[in-house]
Amino acid sequence: MSLNERVYKILVEAATDAVQGSPGQEETSIGPDLLLVGKDSQLDSLGLVILIVTAETKIQDEFGVSIALVDGAVMDNQESKFQTLENLAEHVTELLKAQGIDDQ
């Protein structure tokens, strides 16, 4: 399994937790196109926080490195790394590669 596939799997688990924490979204389909931010987002603000915290914890457990998914550069970027689950997986994969984690 590639690094990106491993990251995506972790993010799906985190998104499942986040959706369960977002009232009215229990039936949301979780896939690569899941909208995470914006007016059509399928997560409320608490759901996004749950996703971020859960993902950071699961990534720490899986890869043994700590990464911060939220920083000023990401939030100021017009092309948000948080647009979809797939965008976030690509962003996390790049963060891990920058720390020396690669396909294994």
Sequence and secondary structure as in RCSB ss.txt:
>XXXX:A:sequence
MSLNERVYKILVEAATDAVQGSPGQEETSIGPDLLLVGKDSQLDSLGLVILIVTAETKIQDEFGVSIALVDGAVM
DNQESKFQTLENLAEHVTELLKAQGIDDQ
>XXXX:A:secstr
  HHHHHHHHHHHHHHHHHHTSTT TT   STT B SSTT SS HHHHHHHHHHHHHHHHHHHS    S  HHHH
H SS TTSBHHHHHHHHHHHHHHTT    
